[in-house]
Amino acid sequence: MPVMYARCNWMLSLALDQNGQPCRYMSKADTKDGVLTDMSTHIQSVHNVDPADLLNNIRAVTKTQGVKTLGTRTPGTE
């Protein structure tokens, strides 16, 4: 089953985690709304940023893992 995900550093470039290191948090959920909720909680609690300003950004950077488009290889390649 496909999983939706988004990385914190895609929205908040140069964001730091609680230890002062570049934030590597990745939100995963079954739906885009799940990713939106999880990432909003992370951004607010760790970075002290109001997630309401970033909702469209979160939606824009949310990707789907585990989905492969058929027919993208040229004939004769494996």
TAURPE-V930571 format. One record per backbone hydrogen bond with DSSP energy under -1.0 kcal/mol. NH is the residue of the N-H (numbers start at 1). CO is the residue of the C=O. E is the energy in kcal/mol with one decimal. If there is no record, write none. Layout:
BEGIN
NH_CO_E ; NH_CO_E
END
This chain:
BEGIN
3_65_-2.1 ; 4_29_-2.7 ; 5_63_-2.5 ; 6_27_-1.8 ; 8_25_-2.7 ; 10_7_-1.3 ; 11_8_-1.5 ; 12_8_-2.3 ; 15_12_-1.9 ; 17_21_-3.4 ; 20_17_-1.7 ; 23_15_-2.7 ; 27_6_-2.7 ; 29_4_-2.1 ; 35_31_-1.8 ; 36_32_-2.5 ; 37_33_-2.4 ; 38_34_-2.4 ; 39_35_-3.0 ; 40_36_-2.0 ; 41_37_-2.0 ; 42_38_-2.2 ; 43_39_-2.9 ; 44_40_-2.1 ; 45_41_-2.6 ; 46_42_-2.8 ; 49_43_-1.6 ; 53_50_-1.3 ; 54_51_-1.5 ; 58_54_-2.8 ; 59_55_-2.2 ; 60_56_-2.1 ; 61_57_-1.9 ; 63_5_-3.0 ; 65_3_-3.7 ; 77_74_-1.6
END
